[in-house]
Amino acid sequence: MNFQQLRSVREAARCGFNLTEVANVLFTSQPGVSRQIRELEDELGAEIFERNGKRLTGLTQPGKDILRIIERLLLEAENLQRAGKEYAGINSGTLTVATTHTQARYVLPAVVQNFRSAFPDVRIALQQSSPEHIAEWVLSGKADIGIATEGISQFDGLVSFPCYEWSHLVVVPDGHPLLGCERLTLEDLSTWPLITYDVGFTGRGHIDEAFHKAGLETDIVLTAMDSDVIQQYVAMGMGVGIIASMAINDGRHGGLHAIEAGHLFARNVTRLAVRRGTYLRSYALEFILRFAPSLDRAQIQEAVSVRADSGGVRAA
């Protein structure tokens, strides 16, 4: 058995059993992938994949158990490489951080700048997407760290840590009637067209929940992933915006006013996640601690060392 065989099996499961896609990922040929999988099955004496002719259609029950072992073996191989570089004193590499637009645009710049001053030989790759994709990238090893507010704590293969709390603000243009409200209510907001985040982004769940509990219908006329986009359309007079509190500090959209809305919607917790069982290079730990100074180095290392299949729990 060899690592190419193990990778072929892992990628076949990740790529929906499409061997052409697996071949592209592994920079090899489709017949080569098929051969690697079949040789491993022959060596183990068990069918890993269900088949319809030559086409893979799913995992057999033994295949599901074998895949879990393969994932552990490949993770430990990656950990071994990271540990070797760490103990060899090589303080360089690439740190891939997957996050949402709001975190990348408004929260991470100061953290990245501080980190780069301390680790000038480490390249940072920022990947931006939805919380679901962020989690998938971290689980697959395509990203070292994931940062998001929604959904990222729901994956058993990840350990996540609470980093900071934040609330929503309402934004309106100059002269808007809501500026005259002594204390803004959900009823006040529900009478206006609203512009806010896409479902699953930046605390949107708490916004919907608040209106639902109050029994109020809303007219959400536009949604976006990007806080800047939301503010732009508010400035154009298309509606009232509901955005993350950290996004209003940018000052790019003149003529907008922020109204406190922390009493209307539940507070949000941004979390940072890494793959369970992974070996964190010292510079990855330092990045985490710069992003969330309230965390403890020993706490992080202990939580990450608990494997997904060992019954461990997420960090509080």
NORTA-V199905 format. One record per residue. RES is the residue in three letters. PSI is psi in degrees with one decimal (none if undefined). OMEGA is omega as a letter, one per 40 degrees, with the letter a starting at -180 (NA if undefined). Layout:
# NORTA-V199905
res:psi:omega
RES:PSI:OMEGA
RES:PSI:OMEGA
This chain:
# NORTA-V199905
res:psi:omega
MET:146.5:i
ASN:170.8:a
PHE:-30.2:i
GLN:-37.7:i
GLN:-44.4:a
LEU:-42.8:i
ARG:-36.9:i
SER:-42.3:i
VAL:-46.6:a
ARG:-46.9:a
GLU:-30.5:i
ALA:-41.4:i
ALA:-40.1:a
ARG:-31.4:a
CYS:19.0:i
GLY:28.2:i
PHE:20.6:i
ASN:104.3:a
LEU:-26.2:i
THR:-42.8:i
GLU:-39.3:i
VAL:-44.2:i
ALA:-39.4:i
ASN:-41.2:i
VAL:-40.0:a
LEU:3.3:i
PHE:49.8:i
THR:-166.8:a
SER:158.4:i
GLN:-44.2:i
PRO:-35.1:i
GLY:-39.4:i
VAL:-46.6:i
SER:-41.8:a
ARG:-43.6:a
GLN:-43.3:a
ILE:-45.9:a
ARG:-39.2:i
GLU:-39.0:i
LEU:-41.4:i
GLU:-42.5:i
ASP:-40.7:a
GLU:-38.2:a
LEU:-20.3:a
GLY:28.2:a
ALA:142.6:i
GLU:123.1:i
ILE:-35.9:a
PHE:145.0:i
GLU:148.4:a
ARG:149.6:i
ASN:95.8:a
GLY:-124.4:i
LYS:-4.0:a
ARG:132.3:i
LEU:135.9:a
THR:-13.6:a
GLY:-177.6:i
LEU:138.3:i
THR:169.9:i
GLN:-44.7:i
PRO:-34.8:a
GLY:-36.4:i
LYS:-41.7:i
ASP:-40.4:a
ILE:-40.2:a
LEU:-39.7:i
ARG:-39.4:i
ILE:-41.8:i
ILE:-43.3:i
GLU:-42.6:a
ARG:-43.0:a
LEU:-44.8:a
LEU:-34.5:i
LEU:-43.1:a
GLU:-32.9:i
ALA:-42.3:i
GLU:-42.1:i
ASN:-38.6:a
LEU:-41.9:i
GLN:-42.6:i
ARG:-42.8:a
ALA:-39.7:i
GLY:-44.8:i
LYS:-37.3:a
GLU:-48.9:a
TYR:-16.5:i
ALA:-2.6:i
GLY:20.3:i
ILE:103.5:a
ASN:49.1:i
SER:166.0:a
GLY:-163.6:i
THR:129.2:i
LEU:114.8:a
THR:121.2:a
VAL:119.4:i
ALA:130.6:a
THR:177.2:i
THR:168.2:i
HIS:-43.1:a
THR:-44.1:i
GLN:-43.8:a
ALA:-36.2:a
ARG:-38.4:a
TYR:-25.4:a
VAL:-41.5:a
LEU:-26.5:a
PRO:-46.6:a
ALA:-37.1:i
VAL:-46.6:a
VAL:-42.6:i
GLN:-44.4:i
ASN:-42.8:a
PHE:-43.3:a
ARG:-31.9:i
SER:-36.2:a
ALA:-28.7:a
PHE:72.1:a
PRO:-17.7:a
ASP:3.5:i
VAL:123.1:i
ARG:136.6:i
ILE:127.4:i
ALA:113.8:i
LEU:127.0:i
GLN:131.0:a
GLN:132.4:i
SER:-165.1:i
SER:158.5:i
PRO:-37.9:i
GLU:-45.1:i
HIS:-36.5:i
ILE:-48.3:i
ALA:-42.4:a
GLU:-39.7:i
TRP:-40.6:i
VAL:-42.7:i
LEU:-36.1:a
SER:-8.7:a
GLY:2.4:i
LYS:-20.3:i
ALA:145.8:i
ASP:-35.2:a
ILE:140.7:i
GLY:139.3:i
ILE:123.1:i
ALA:168.0:i
THR:-40.2:a
GLU:140.1:i
GLY:-21.5:a
ILE:-18.4:a
SER:1.8:a
GLN:5.2:a
PHE:121.5:a
ASP:-28.2:a
GLY:-3.1:i
LEU:150.6:i
VAL:130.3:a
SER:151.9:a
PHE:135.0:i
PRO:133.2:a
CYS:-51.2:i
TYR:158.4:i
GLU:151.1:i
TRP:164.9:a
SER:175.4:i
HIS:156.6:i
LEU:153.4:i
VAL:135.0:i
VAL:136.4:a
VAL:158.4:i
PRO:171.7:i
ASP:137.0:i
GLY:7.2:a
HIS:140.2:a
PRO:-29.0:a
LEU:-18.8:i
LEU:-18.5:i
GLY:-2.7:i
CYS:130.8:i
GLU:-41.7:i
ARG:111.5:a
LEU:139.8:i
THR:164.3:i
LEU:-34.1:i
GLU:-41.5:i
ASP:-46.7:a
LEU:-38.4:a
SER:-13.5:i
THR:-3.7:a
TRP:150.6:i
PRO:136.7:a
LEU:148.0:i
ILE:122.7:a
THR:-161.4:a
TYR:157.1:i
ASP:155.3:i
VAL:132.9:i
GLY:2.0:a
PHE:140.0:i
THR:51.9:i
GLY:15.0:a
ARG:-34.2:a
GLY:-38.1:i
HIS:-31.7:i
ILE:-51.6:i
ASP:-40.4:a
GLU:-40.6:a
ALA:-46.8:i
PHE:-38.1:i
HIS:-45.4:i
LYS:-31.3:i
ALA:-4.2:a
GLY:31.1:a
LEU:136.6:i
GLU:145.0:i
THR:152.9:i
ASP:86.7:i
ILE:104.2:a
VAL:-17.7:a
LEU:138.9:i
THR:155.3:a
ALA:160.6:i
MET:-22.6:a
ASP:123.5:i
SER:-37.0:i
ASP:-40.5:i
VAL:-44.1:i
ILE:-47.2:a
GLN:-34.5:i
GLN:-44.2:a
TYR:-29.3:i
VAL:-44.5:i
ALA:-28.1:i
MET:-5.4:i
GLY:17.5:a
MET:-17.5:a
GLY:-176.3:i
VAL:132.1:a
GLY:145.9:i
ILE:113.6:a
ILE:169.9:i
ALA:143.1:a
SER:-34.4:a
MET:-14.8:a
ALA:-17.7:a
ILE:-15.5:a
ASN:-7.4:a
ASP:-35.9:i
GLY:15.5:a
ARG:-27.3:a
HIS:95.2:i
GLY:152.8:i
GLY:3.6:i
LEU:148.8:i
HIS:140.0:a
ALA:137.7:i
ILE:130.4:a
GLU:132.2:a
ALA:15.6:a
GLY:-24.4:i
HIS:-9.8:a
LEU:-35.6:a
PHE:147.4:i
ALA:147.8:i
ARG:152.3:a
ASN:151.1:i
VAL:117.7:i
THR:133.0:a
ARG:152.2:i
LEU:134.9:a
ALA:145.5:i
VAL:163.3:a
ARG:135.3:i
ARG:139.6:i
GLY:-2.4:a
THR:154.2:i
TYR:117.0:a
LEU:118.8:i
ARG:156.1:a
SER:-36.2:a
TYR:-28.4:i
ALA:-42.0:i
LEU:-41.9:a
GLU:-36.6:i
PHE:-45.4:i
ILE:-45.0:a
LEU:-28.1:i
ARG:-33.7:i
PHE:-37.3:a
ALA:81.3:a
PRO:-18.4:a
SER:-15.6:i
LEU:160.5:a
ASP:134.9:a
ARG:-46.5:a
ALA:-37.0:i
GLN:-42.6:i
ILE:-49.6:a
GLN:-39.2:i
GLU:-44.2:a
ALA:-41.0:a
VAL:-30.6:a
SER:-16.0:i
VAL:122.7:a
ARG:157.0:a
ALA:-28.5:a
ASP:15.2:a
SER:4.1:i
GLY:10.1:i
GLY:161.9:a
VAL:163.0:i
ARG:153.5:i
ALA:144.7:a
ALA:none:NA
